[in-house]
Amino acid sequence: MLPPLSPTEEKLLLDFADPETSADRGRSLSVDSLKALLANGEFHGVLPIMLRKLRERGDAGLPEDAALRQKLAELRDQATLATGQSMLLQYHGDRIMKALAAKGVPARIVKGPVFARKLYRHAADRPFTDIDILVDPGSIGEANKTIGERGFKLASGEAESHELQEFKWLEKENSSLLIELHGNLVHDTGMRRRLSLGFRELNIIDGGEADTPASLLAIAIVHAAGGHKFHRLQLCVDVLQGVRALQSPEAEARLLEAARMTGIELELATVLNVTGRLFEEPRAIELAGRIKPDLSIRLAKWLITGNMLLRVNSRDKMRSRLSRDAFRWVQRLARPKPYPA
Protein backbone atom coordinates (compact mmCIF):
# COMPACT_ATOMS: atom_id res chain seq x y z
CA MET A 1 0.00 0.00 0.00
CA LEU A 2 1.26 3.46 -0.88
CA PRO A 3 1.98 6.12 1.74
CA PRO A 4 -1.17 8.25 2.13
CA LEU A 5 -1.17 11.77 0.70
CA SER A 6 -2.99 14.76 2.12
CA PRO A 7 -5.15 16.79 -0.29
CA THR A 8 -2.30 19.31 -0.55
CA GLU A 9 0.18 16.53 -1.33
CA GLU A 10 -2.17 15.07 -3.95
CA LYS A 11 -2.19 18.46 -5.66
CA LEU A 12 1.61 18.50 -5.53
CA LEU A 13 1.71 15.02 -7.08
CA LEU A 14 -0.43 16.28 -9.96
CA ASP A 15 1.84 19.31 -10.36
CA PHE A 16 4.88 17.05 -10.49
CA ALA A 17 3.13 14.68 -12.93
CA ASP A 18 2.23 17.42 -15.41
CA PRO A 19 5.14 17.72 -17.88
CA GLU A 20 4.36 21.38 -18.57
CA THR A 21 4.14 22.85 -15.05
CA SER A 22 6.94 24.75 -13.34
CA ALA A 23 9.66 22.89 -11.47
CA ASP A 24 9.44 25.49 -8.67
CA ARG A 25 6.08 24.34 -7.34
CA GLY A 26 6.24 22.69 -3.93
CA ARG A 27 9.75 24.01 -3.26
CA SER A 28 9.53 23.55 0.53
CA LEU A 29 8.87 19.87 1.16
CA SER A 30 9.35 17.91 4.34
CA VAL A 31 11.24 14.63 4.32
CA ASP A 32 8.08 12.61 4.88
CA SER A 33 6.14 14.47 2.19
CA LEU A 34 8.86 14.02 -0.39
CA LYS A 35 9.24 10.32 0.41
CA ALA A 36 5.48 9.83 0.06
CA LEU A 37 5.41 11.78 -3.20
CA LEU A 38 8.30 9.77 -4.64
CA ALA A 39 6.60 6.47 -3.75
CA ASN A 40 3.30 7.57 -5.28
CA GLY A 41 5.04 8.99 -8.35
CA GLU A 42 6.87 5.73 -8.92
CA PHE A 43 3.67 3.67 -8.63
CA HIS A 44 1.76 5.98 -10.97
CA GLY A 45 4.44 5.95 -13.67
CA VAL A 46 5.21 9.68 -13.44
CA LEU A 47 8.47 9.43 -11.49
CA PRO A 48 10.67 10.39 -14.50
CA ILE A 49 8.85 13.74 -14.77
CA MET A 50 9.15 14.29 -11.05
CA LEU A 51 12.88 13.48 -11.01
CA ARG A 52 13.51 15.87 -13.90
CA LYS A 53 11.73 18.69 -12.09
CA LEU A 54 13.62 18.03 -8.87
CA ARG A 55 16.88 18.07 -10.82
CA GLU A 56 15.94 21.32 -12.58
CA ARG A 57 15.31 23.17 -9.34
CA GLY A 58 18.48 21.79 -7.73
CA ASP A 59 19.24 19.53 -4.78
CA ALA A 60 20.10 22.53 -2.63
CA GLY A 61 16.41 22.98 -1.92
CA LEU A 62 15.96 19.39 -0.70
CA PRO A 63 15.78 18.47 2.99
CA GLU A 64 19.11 17.53 4.57
CA ASP A 65 18.29 13.87 5.14
CA ALA A 66 20.85 11.18 4.25
CA ALA A 67 18.30 8.38 3.75
CA LEU A 68 16.16 10.57 1.48
CA ARG A 69 19.12 11.62 -0.64
CA GLN A 70 20.27 8.01 -0.93
CA LYS A 71 16.79 6.98 -2.08
CA LEU A 72 16.74 9.80 -4.58
CA ALA A 73 20.13 8.73 -5.95
CA GLU A 74 18.86 5.15 -6.36
CA LEU A 75 15.73 6.32 -8.17
CA ARG A 76 17.81 8.46 -10.52
CA ASP A 77 20.02 5.49 -11.32
CA GLN A 78 16.93 3.40 -12.02
CA ALA A 79 15.57 6.14 -14.29
CA THR A 80 18.83 6.15 -16.26
CA LEU A 81 18.57 2.38 -16.70
CA ALA A 82 14.94 2.76 -17.79
CA THR A 83 15.98 5.26 -20.44
CA GLY A 84 18.61 2.81 -21.70
CA GLN A 85 16.03 0.01 -21.73
CA SER A 86 13.68 2.18 -23.78
CA MET A 87 16.45 2.84 -26.31
CA LEU A 88 17.21 -0.88 -26.58
CA LEU A 89 13.53 -1.66 -27.07
CA GLN A 90 13.31 1.00 -29.76
CA TYR A 91 16.25 -0.61 -31.56
CA HIS A 92 14.53 -4.01 -31.62
CA GLY A 93 11.22 -2.45 -32.59
CA ASP A 94 12.84 -0.70 -35.56
CA ARG A 95 14.58 -3.94 -36.54
CA ILE A 96 11.27 -5.83 -36.58
CA MET A 97 9.51 -3.03 -38.46
CA LYS A 98 12.17 -3.16 -41.20
CA ALA A 99 11.70 -6.93 -41.49
CA LEU A 100 7.92 -6.54 -41.71
CA ALA A 101 8.29 -3.87 -44.39
CA ALA A 102 10.62 -6.13 -46.38
CA LYS A 103 7.90 -8.79 -46.37
CA GLY A 104 5.22 -6.29 -47.37
CA VAL A 105 3.38 -6.51 -44.03
CA PRO A 106 1.87 -3.10 -43.19
CA ALA A 107 2.45 -2.31 -39.50
CA ARG A 108 2.88 0.61 -37.13
CA ILE A 109 4.42 1.05 -33.69
CA VAL A 110 1.93 2.55 -31.24
CA LYS A 111 1.84 3.90 -27.67
CA GLY A 112 5.12 4.18 -25.71
CA PRO A 113 7.85 5.34 -28.12
CA VAL A 114 5.42 7.26 -30.32
CA PHE A 115 3.91 9.05 -27.31
CA ALA A 116 7.41 9.89 -26.03
CA ARG A 117 8.47 11.33 -29.38
CA LYS A 118 5.26 13.09 -30.39
CA LEU A 119 3.60 14.22 -27.16
CA TYR A 120 6.41 14.97 -24.71
CA ARG A 121 8.92 17.81 -24.92
CA HIS A 122 11.37 15.64 -22.96
CA ALA A 123 11.24 12.09 -24.37
CA ALA A 124 12.76 10.71 -21.16
CA ASP A 125 9.59 11.84 -19.33
CA ARG A 126 7.81 8.90 -21.00
CA PRO A 127 9.91 5.71 -20.77
CA PHE A 128 8.30 2.48 -21.93
CA THR A 129 8.71 -1.17 -21.01
CA ASP A 130 7.66 -2.81 -24.28
CA ILE A 131 7.13 -2.16 -27.97
CA ASP A 132 3.56 -2.39 -29.27
CA ILE A 133 3.19 -3.21 -32.95
CA LEU A 134 -0.21 -3.02 -34.63
CA VAL A 135 -1.07 -4.93 -37.81
CA ASP A 136 -4.23 -5.82 -39.68
CA PRO A 137 -5.74 -9.04 -38.23
CA GLY A 138 -5.18 -10.78 -41.56
CA SER A 139 -1.43 -10.18 -41.24
CA ILE A 140 -1.02 -11.58 -37.72
CA GLY A 141 0.33 -14.94 -38.88
CA GLU A 142 3.07 -13.47 -41.05
CA ALA A 143 3.91 -10.83 -38.45
CA ASN A 144 4.26 -13.45 -35.71
CA LYS A 145 6.52 -15.51 -37.95
CA THR A 146 8.69 -12.47 -38.61
CA ILE A 147 9.08 -11.62 -34.92
CA GLY A 148 10.03 -15.23 -34.19
CA GLU A 149 12.69 -15.08 -36.90
CA ARG A 150 14.21 -12.05 -35.18
CA GLY A 151 15.15 -13.93 -32.02
CA PHE A 152 11.96 -13.68 -29.99
CA LYS A 153 9.83 -16.47 -28.48
CA LEU A 154 6.10 -16.43 -27.87
CA ALA A 155 5.37 -15.93 -24.16
CA SER A 156 1.56 -15.97 -24.26
CA GLY A 157 -0.86 -18.82 -24.90
CA GLU A 158 -1.61 -19.09 -28.59
CA ALA A 159 -5.37 -19.68 -28.28
CA GLU A 160 -5.87 -16.84 -25.79
CA SER A 161 -3.63 -14.56 -27.84
CA HIS A 162 -5.76 -15.12 -30.94
CA GLU A 163 -8.92 -14.38 -28.95
CA LEU A 164 -7.50 -11.17 -27.48
CA GLN A 165 -5.60 -10.28 -30.69
CA GLU A 166 -2.54 -9.68 -28.50
CA PHE A 167 0.66 -11.74 -28.75
CA LYS A 168 3.51 -11.28 -26.26
CA TRP A 169 7.05 -12.02 -27.45
CA LEU A 170 10.20 -12.09 -25.30
CA GLU A 171 13.75 -11.84 -26.63
CA LYS A 172 15.41 -15.24 -26.24
CA GLU A 173 18.65 -13.87 -24.81
CA ASN A 174 17.12 -11.08 -22.72
CA SER A 175 13.66 -11.75 -21.30
CA SER A 176 13.29 -8.12 -20.20
CA LEU A 177 12.70 -7.17 -23.84
CA LEU A 178 9.01 -7.50 -24.64
CA ILE A 179 7.33 -7.03 -28.02
CA GLU A 180 3.52 -7.06 -28.15
CA LEU A 181 1.80 -7.69 -31.47
CA HIS A 182 -1.79 -6.47 -31.75
CA GLY A 183 -4.54 -7.07 -34.27
CA ASN A 184 -6.73 -4.61 -32.36
CA LEU A 185 -6.02 -2.29 -29.43
CA VAL A 186 -9.31 -3.36 -27.84
CA HIS A 187 -8.58 -6.75 -26.30
CA ASP A 188 -11.71 -7.32 -24.23
CA THR A 189 -13.92 -9.45 -26.46
CA GLY A 190 -17.02 -8.30 -24.59
CA MET A 191 -16.31 -4.70 -25.52
CA ARG A 192 -15.16 -5.31 -29.07
CA ARG A 193 -18.73 -5.64 -30.28
CA ARG A 194 -19.10 -1.91 -29.58
CA LEU A 195 -15.67 -0.40 -30.13
CA SER A 196 -12.68 -1.19 -32.28
CA LEU A 197 -9.35 0.52 -32.79
CA GLY A 198 -7.20 -1.35 -35.27
CA PHE A 199 -4.81 -0.72 -38.13
CA ARG A 200 -7.59 0.17 -40.58
CA GLU A 201 -9.34 2.60 -38.22
CA LEU A 202 -6.10 4.42 -37.37
CA ASN A 203 -5.25 4.84 -41.04
CA ILE A 204 -8.68 6.38 -41.63
CA ILE A 205 -8.25 8.74 -38.67
CA ASP A 206 -4.79 9.78 -39.87
CA GLY A 207 -6.11 10.45 -43.37
CA GLY A 208 -2.85 9.81 -45.18
CA GLU A 209 -0.65 11.42 -42.54
CA ALA A 210 1.29 9.61 -39.82
CA ASP A 211 0.47 9.66 -36.11
CA THR A 212 -1.82 12.68 -36.13
CA PRO A 213 -2.88 14.20 -32.78
CA ALA A 214 -6.37 12.72 -33.25
CA SER A 215 -5.09 9.16 -33.66
CA LEU A 216 -2.58 9.53 -30.81
CA LEU A 217 -5.29 10.78 -28.48
CA ALA A 218 -7.68 8.01 -29.55
CA ILE A 219 -4.96 5.45 -28.75
CA ALA A 220 -4.25 7.08 -25.37
CA ILE A 221 -7.94 7.02 -24.48
CA VAL A 222 -8.36 3.36 -25.38
CA HIS A 223 -5.14 2.56 -23.51
CA ALA A 224 -6.44 4.27 -20.35
CA ALA A 225 -10.02 3.04 -20.39
CA GLY A 226 -9.83 -0.17 -22.39
CA GLY A 227 -6.63 -1.94 -21.48
CA HIS A 228 -5.75 -0.82 -17.98
CA LYS A 229 -8.84 0.57 -16.26
CA PHE A 230 -7.17 3.75 -14.97
CA HIS A 231 -4.68 1.87 -12.80
CA ARG A 232 -2.10 4.66 -12.80
CA LEU A 233 -1.83 8.39 -13.36
CA GLN A 234 0.54 8.10 -16.34
CA LEU A 235 -2.39 7.00 -18.52
CA CYS A 236 -4.12 10.34 -17.96
CA VAL A 237 -0.88 12.27 -18.48
CA ASP A 238 -0.67 10.76 -21.97
CA VAL A 239 -4.24 11.94 -22.57
CA LEU A 240 -3.44 15.40 -21.17
CA GLN A 241 -0.52 15.74 -23.57
CA GLY A 242 -2.69 14.44 -26.39
CA VAL A 243 -5.28 17.16 -25.74
CA ARG A 244 -2.52 19.79 -25.82
CA ALA A 245 -1.36 18.42 -29.19
CA LEU A 246 -4.75 19.20 -30.76
CA GLN A 247 -3.78 22.55 -32.21
CA SER A 248 -6.82 23.42 -34.32
CA PRO A 249 -10.60 23.10 -34.54
CA GLU A 250 -10.03 20.75 -37.47
CA ALA A 251 -7.97 18.41 -35.27
CA GLU A 252 -10.69 18.47 -32.62
CA ALA A 253 -13.34 17.69 -35.23
CA ARG A 254 -11.22 14.79 -36.51
CA LEU A 255 -10.98 13.41 -32.96
CA LEU A 256 -14.75 13.56 -32.40
CA GLU A 257 -15.39 11.94 -35.78
CA ALA A 258 -12.86 9.23 -34.90
CA ALA A 259 -14.71 8.59 -31.64
CA ARG A 260 -17.97 8.08 -33.53
CA MET A 261 -16.36 5.83 -36.13
CA THR A 262 -14.53 3.60 -33.64
CA GLY A 263 -17.31 3.54 -31.03
CA ILE A 264 -15.21 5.07 -28.24
CA GLU A 265 -17.49 8.01 -27.43
CA LEU A 266 -18.17 6.68 -23.93
CA GLU A 267 -14.45 6.23 -23.30
CA LEU A 268 -13.57 9.61 -24.78
CA ALA A 269 -16.12 11.46 -22.65
CA THR A 270 -15.06 9.63 -19.49
CA VAL A 271 -11.28 9.87 -19.89
CA LEU A 272 -11.26 13.49 -21.03
CA ASN A 273 -13.57 14.44 -18.17
CA VAL A 274 -11.46 12.88 -15.41
CA THR A 275 -8.20 14.09 -16.98
CA GLY A 276 -9.49 17.63 -17.30
CA ARG A 277 -10.67 17.73 -13.70
CA LEU A 278 -7.48 16.18 -12.32
CA PHE A 279 -5.18 18.60 -14.12
CA GLU A 280 -7.55 21.58 -14.29
CA GLU A 281 -7.48 21.50 -18.08
CA PRO A 282 -10.73 23.15 -19.24
CA ARG A 283 -10.20 22.19 -22.87
CA ALA A 284 -10.35 18.49 -22.00
CA ILE A 285 -13.59 19.03 -20.06
CA GLU A 286 -15.05 21.02 -22.94
CA LEU A 287 -14.17 18.30 -25.45
CA ALA A 288 -15.71 15.68 -23.18
CA GLY A 289 -18.88 17.75 -23.03
CA ARG A 290 -19.27 17.65 -26.80
CA ILE A 291 -20.27 13.99 -26.55
CA LYS A 292 -24.00 13.89 -25.91
CA PRO A 293 -24.30 12.18 -22.49
CA ASP A 294 -26.55 9.13 -22.48
CA LEU A 295 -27.13 7.05 -19.34
CA SER A 296 -23.94 5.01 -19.75
CA ILE A 297 -21.78 8.14 -20.09
CA ARG A 298 -23.36 9.78 -17.05
CA LEU A 299 -22.80 6.65 -15.01
CA ALA A 300 -19.21 6.30 -16.25
CA LYS A 301 -18.38 9.89 -15.29
CA TRP A 302 -19.85 9.30 -11.83
CA LEU A 303 -17.74 6.15 -11.36
CA ILE A 304 -14.44 7.44 -12.71
CA THR A 305 -13.25 10.36 -10.58
CA GLY A 306 -9.89 11.86 -9.74
CA ASN A 307 -10.05 10.46 -6.20
CA MET A 308 -10.72 6.99 -7.57
CA LEU A 309 -7.62 7.19 -9.76
CA LEU A 310 -5.27 8.74 -7.22
CA ARG A 311 -6.21 6.20 -4.56
CA VAL A 312 -5.84 3.01 -6.61
CA ASN A 313 -3.34 1.64 -4.07
CA SER A 314 -4.34 3.47 -0.88
CA ARG A 315 -6.58 2.73 2.07
CA ASP A 316 -9.47 3.33 -0.33
CA LYS A 317 -8.15 0.87 -2.93
CA MET A 318 -11.14 -1.46 -2.55
CA ARG A 319 -13.56 1.37 -3.27
CA SER A 320 -11.40 2.36 -6.24
CA ARG A 321 -11.34 -1.23 -7.49
CA LEU A 322 -15.13 -1.55 -7.22
CA SER A 323 -15.63 1.69 -9.15
CA ARG A 324 -13.27 0.60 -11.91
CA ASP A 325 -14.84 -2.87 -12.12
CA ALA A 326 -18.29 -1.26 -12.35
CA PHE A 327 -17.00 0.97 -15.13
CA ARG A 328 -15.87 -2.12 -17.06
CA TRP A 329 -19.41 -3.52 -16.86
CA VAL A 330 -20.80 -0.21 -18.10
CA GLN A 331 -18.44 -0.50 -21.07
CA ARG A 332 -19.54 -4.04 -21.82
CA LEU A 333 -23.26 -3.33 -21.49
CA ALA A 334 -23.33 -0.01 -23.35
CA ARG A 335 -25.20 -0.23 -26.62
CA PRO A 336 -23.22 0.29 -29.82
CA LYS A 337 -24.24 3.41 -31.74
CA PRO A 338 -24.77 3.10 -35.49
CA TYR A 339 -22.16 4.78 -37.65
CA PRO A 340 -23.03 5.66 -41.25
CA ALA A 341 -21.18 3.53 -43.79
N, C-alpha and C positions, 0 to 999 in steps of 0.2 A: 504494500500500500504506500502511496506517495505521501510525503509530508504535507499536511494541510496548509492551505494558503488563506490568508485573510482576504476580504474583498479588495483592499488596497493592493495586496500582493498579486491577486489575480489580474488586476489592471496592469500592474508592472509586467507580468508575464506576457500579456497581450502586446504591450509596448515593445518588449524585447523580441517578440515573435514576428512583429511587422517589419519586413525588410526596409521599409521606407521611412520609419520614424527615427528621430534623433537618438544618437548614442548617449546623450547627456541626461536623458530621463532616468529617474531613480538613482541619482548620483550617490546619495547617502543611504547605504544599505547596511543593516546589521549582519553579523556573521550568520545567525540563524536564518534570516530572510534570504540571504544570498544562497545558502546551502539548499534551502527549500526550493528556490527558483531554479537553481541548476538541476536539481533532481526532476522537477516537473518539466523543465525544458527538454531534458534528455528523453523522458518518456514520450513527450508529445512531438518529437522529431524536429524541434526548432532550436536545439542547442547550438548548431553551427552559426545561426544568426546572432544568438545571444553572445557567444564567444567572440564573434567579430566586433560587436558593439562594445563589449568590455575591453577588448584590445584597443579599439579606437579611442576610448576615453582615458586609457592608461591605468596601469596597476597602482599608481600612486594614490588613487582614490579608493582603493579596496581596503577593507578592514585588515589590521595587522594581526592575522591569525595564521599560524604555521600550517595547521591541518587544512584550513580552507585553501591556502595558496598551493599546497601540495595536491589537493583534489583538482584545483583548477589547472595545474600543470599536467596532470594525468588526462584530464578531459581534452586539453589542447593537443596532446600527443595522439589521443584516439581520433580527434577530428582530422589531424594530418593523415593518419592511416586511412581514414574513411575517404578522404579526397583521392589518395593514391588508389584505393580500391575502385572508386568510381572511374578513374582514368583507365584502369586495367579492364574493367567491364566495357567501357566504351570501345576500347581496342578490339575486344572479341566481338562486340556487337557489329562494328564496322566490317570486320572480317567475314562474319556470317552474311551481312547484307550484300557484300560484294559477290559472295558465292551464290546467293539467291538471284541476284541480278544476272549473273553469268548463265544461270539456268532458265532465265526468263520468268522467274516467279515474282510477281509484284508484291512488295512488302514495304512496311514503314515501321520505324522505331517510334514508340509512343511513351508518354509519361516521363519518368525520371530525367534522362539526359536532355530531352527536348524541352521540358519545363525549365531545367537549369539554364539552358542556353537562351531560350526565348522569353522567359517571364521574369528572370532574376538578374538584377544589375551585377551582382556578385555570384557567379556560378557555384562557388563553394558553399553558398547559403543553402543549396539544395542538392546534397549528396544523394546517391541512390544505391540500392543494394542488389539490384538485378537489372537486366535489360529486357524490356517488353517489346516483342515483335508481333505486329498484326498483319495477317494475310487473309485473303478470301478463303472461306471454308473449303472450297474446292481445291485449294492449293496446300492444304494442311499436310497431306501425305508426302508430297515432294519437299516441303519445307522441313518437316521432321527428319526426313532422310538426309537433307543437306546439313542440318545441325549435328546429326550423329556423325557425319563424315568429317566434321571439324573438331572432333575430339571430345564431344559431350555425350553423356549417357542419360537416358530417360529416368527421371526420379519420381514420376507420378504414375499411378495405375492407368493403363491404357484405356480401359473401358470408361472409367470415371473421367479421364481427360477428354475423351471424345464427347461425352455428355456435357461437360462444362465448357468445351472448346477452349481448354487451357492445358498446355503441356509444359511441364517443368523439366529443364535439362541442367545437369551439373557437369562442370568440366572434370574430366577423368583424373587429372593430375592435381586439381585444386578445387575441392568441393565447395569452397566459398564463392565460386563464380557461378551464378545462376542466370540462365536464359529462360524466359517464359514466352512460349509461342501461343498466340491467341487467334481464334477464328471469329471471336466476338468479345467485346469488352464487358458485356453483360453475361455473367457466368451462371447466375441463378436461373435455372430452367423454369421456375414458377413465374419469374418476372419477364422472361424473354418473350412471352406471348404479347406483352404490352410494349416493351421497349427494346430497341436494338441499336447498338453502336459498333458497326463493323467497318471493314475496309471500304466497302462500297459507299456507305453512308458518309464516312469522313471525306472521301473524294468529292462527293456531291457538295458537302458543306464548304470545302476548300475552293470549289469552283475553278479548278485549274491551277491554283496557287499551291503553296506548300505550308502546312502548319499555320493556318490563319488563326487570329485571336479567337474567332468563333469556334473553330474545331478544338483548339487547345482548352478553351473553357468548357466545352461540352465533355471532353475527356476528363477534365478535373472534377466536374460535377458527378459523372458516373463513377469515377474512382472513389469519391467521398461517400456517396449515398448508395452505390450499388455493390461495390466490392468490399468495403471495410466498415460500413455502418458508423462513421464518425468516431472511430476509435482513437484518433489523435488530432491535435490541433493543426499539424502540418497540412492535412488535407484541405482545411479551410484557408490556409495561407496560400496554397496553390490557386484556389478559387479567387481569393482576394487579388492576387497578382494578375490572374486572368481577366478580371473585371477592369483593372487598370490598363490592360493592354487593348481594350476595346476603345479605339481612338475616334470613332465617328458614329453618327446615327446609322450609317449603312452597315457597320460592323455589328451594332446592336440588333438591327433588323435581321441580319443573317443569323445571329445567335437564336433569336426567337423563332425564326423559321426552322432552324435546325432542331429546336426542341419539339416543334410540332411534328416534323418529319420522323424523328427517331422515337417519339413517344416519351420523352423525358421531361415533360412540362411539370409534373409533380416534383420530380427531383430538382429541377432548376429552381422552382419557386421556393422549395424548402431550403436548399443549400445556400442560395443567394440571400435568403432572409436571415438565416442564422449567422452567416459570415458578415453580412452588413451590420447586424446588431452587435456582434462580438467586437468588431474593429471600428465601429462607428463610421461606416462607409455608406453614406446615403445613396450613392448610385447603385450599389448592389441591392438595397432595399427597394429602390424605385423599379429596377429591372424585375425583381421578384414580383412586384405588384402588378406588372403588365400581364401576368398569367392570371386569367379569370379564375378565382378560387372556387372550386367545387368542394364537396364535403371532404373528400380525401385530402385535398391540399390544406384545408383548414385544420383538419386533424393532425396532419403531418407537421405543420408549423407549431401546433400546440405541444406536440411530443418532442420535437427537436429544438432545444433551447441552448443558449450559451452555457448555462449552468450544467446542463446534462453533459455537454461535451467536455467542459473543463474538469468535471468531477468523475470521469470515466474510471479512475483508479484511486478514489478517495473513500472516505467513510460512506459516501452516498453512492458507491459504485453499483449497488444492487438496484437502486432506483434508476440510475442511468442505464443499466443493462436492460431493465424492463421497458423503459421508454424506447430504446433503440430496437429491441425485439418487436415491440408493438408497431414501430415504424415499418419494419420489414413486412409485417402482415398487411399493413395498409398498402404497401407497394405491390404485394402479390394479389390483393383483392381489388385494387383499383381497376376500373374498366378502361380498356383501350379506347382511345378517341380516333375516329376515322380521319384518315389523311387523304386528300384528293390525289388520285394517281396522276 
